[in-house]
Amino acid sequence: DAGITQSPRHKVTETGTPVTLRCHQTENHRYMYWYRQDPGHGLRLIHYSYGVKDTDKGEVSDGYSVSRSKTEDFLLTLESATSSQTSVYFCAIRTGWEATEAFFGQGTRLTVV
Amino acid sequence: AQSVTQLGSHVSVSEGALVLLRCNYSSSVPPYLFWYVQYPNQGLQLLLKYTTGATLVKGINGFEAEFKKSETSFHLTKPSAHMSDAAEYFCAVSVAAGAQKLVFGQGTRLTINP
């Protein structure tokens, strides 16, 4: 799993509440990504980071924000959760500029009720 | 921009039969292509990748894929299916620039019949 830990692994929350998901890596890799997985859509990129305090939007960024204050942690925040954000969220890393593939965490299953 | 289309959201084969999962991509620049596998309740695991060089790439668990530029395809094959191959398979594309963001197809669920 390339030293990637996602927390929590499961969460149920109510509509309108804020939620933060954490991705932690142990090897100080530069590139980190947040994806969501939904049936029929594969995985879609939410946000990504290319260094501390350097982040950018992905394909489905509306309703999400991210922060990266330390190399090892990449946080995904849903400011006010909605039922459409019920999904499985995956963090991924890329191990360097020359590296081509991404390594994925185990995922966080989020249910918004 | 890049995109990926996986033909067939569900594929079912008999144990011992050929596995063929289809992937077509769109990219305005030379692509990097990947196949990932996902077992139930797990993350994604890289099966194989094409970046440059030999167009036939071999991966783990006996899988291979061939990059065909003229057909914009990267189909995944395995000569003989095993029960343990039952999983969801994702084709993905990126390019050799910037953050190399992966764009995924919608996935193909492979079922193996005994």
Boltz contact constraints between the chains, C-beta under 6 A:
constraints:
  - contact:
      token1: [A, 40]
      token2: [B, 106]
      max_distance: 6.0
  - contact:
      token1: [A, 41]
      token2: [B, 106]
      max_distance: 6.0
  - contact:
      token1: [A, 42]
      token2: [B, 90]
      max_distance: 6.0
  - contact:
      token1: [A, 42]
      token2: [B, 104]
      max_distance: 6.0
  - contact:
      token1: [A, 42]
      token2: [B, 105]
      max_distance: 6.0
  - contact:
      token1: [A, 42]
      token2: [B, 106]
      max_distance: 6.0
  - contact:
      token1: [A, 42]
      token2: [B, 107]
      max_distance: 6.0
  - contact:
      token1: [A, 43]
      token2: [B, 104]
      max_distance: 6.0
  - contact:
      token1: [A, 45]
      token2: [B, 101]
      max_distance: 6.0
  - contact:
      token1: [A, 48]
      token2: [B, 99]
      max_distance: 6.0
  - contact:
      token1: [A, 50]
      token2: [B, 99]
      max_distance: 6.0
  - contact:
      token1: [A, 100]
      token2: [B, 32]
      max_distance: 6.0
  - contact:
      token1: [A, 100]
      token2: [B, 51]
      max_distance: 6.0
  - contact:
      token1: [A, 101]
      token2: [B, 46]
      max_distance: 6.0
  - contact:
      token1: [A, 101]
      token2: [B, 49]
      max_distance: 6.0
  - contact:
      token1: [A, 102]
      token2: [B, 102]
      max_distance: 6.0
  - contact:
      token1: [A, 104]
      token2: [B, 43]
      max_distance: 6.0
  - contact:
      token1: [A, 104]
      token2: [B, 44]
      max_distance: 6.0
  - contact:
      token1: [A, 105]
      token2: [B, 43]
      max_distance: 6.0
  - contact:
      token1: [A, 106]
      token2: [B, 43]
      max_distance: 6.0
  - contact:
      token1: [A, 107]
      token2: [B, 43]
      max_distance: 6.0
